[in-house]
């Protein structure tokens, strides 16, 4: 079953950014294109939101993350445990 949960997240940048590390899925054992959440900094904006988990895929707004701004809105797809373990 290829059904996945997709949702919108809005985060305000903290003093150290969004509090998450991203990685290209091609550079992981997953070997699949896409940008995935690799790390979440405890108490950072991304972890404090409560919906984001390691392995979730960022679908939209990667360029916006690079460009900056105080509040960022992006589309996220939940990943299953198998994907999370490969990130």
MOZI-V998857 format. One record per residue. RES is the residue in three letters. OMEGA is omega in whole degrees, -180 to 180 (NA if undefined). Layout:
RES_OMEGA ; RES_OMEGA
This chain:
UNK_-177 ; UNK_180 ; UNK_178 ; UNK_179 ; UNK_179 ; UNK_-179 ; UNK_179 ; UNK_177 ; UNK_173 ; UNK_-180 ; UNK_171 ; UNK_179 ; UNK_174 ; UNK_-179 ; UNK_-179 ; UNK_178 ; UNK_-177 ; UNK_179 ; UNK_176 ; UNK_176 ; UNK_-178 ; UNK_178 ; UNK_174 ; UNK_-179 ; UNK_177 ; UNK_-179 ; UNK_179 ; UNK_174 ; UNK_177 ; UNK_179 ; UNK_180 ; UNK_179 ; UNK_178 ; UNK_179 ; UNK_-175 ; UNK_175 ; UNK_-179 ; UNK_-179 ; UNK_172 ; UNK_180 ; UNK_179 ; UNK_179 ; UNK_175 ; UNK_-179 ; UNK_-178 ; UNK_180 ; UNK_-178 ; UNK_178 ; UNK_176 ; UNK_-178 ; UNK_-175 ; UNK_179 ; UNK_175 ; UNK_-179 ; UNK_177 ; UNK_-177 ; UNK_175 ; UNK_-177 ; UNK_-176 ; UNK_171 ; UNK_177 ; UNK_177 ; UNK_178 ; UNK_178 ; UNK_180 ; UNK_-176 ; UNK_177 ; UNK_-173 ; UNK_-176 ; UNK_-180 ; UNK_-179 ; UNK_178 ; UNK_179 ; UNK_-178 ; UNK_-176 ; UNK_174 ; UNK_177 ; UNK_176 ; UNK_177 ; UNK_-176 ; UNK_-180 ; UNK_178 ; UNK_-178 ; UNK_-179 ; UNK_-178 ; UNK_-178 ; UNK_NA
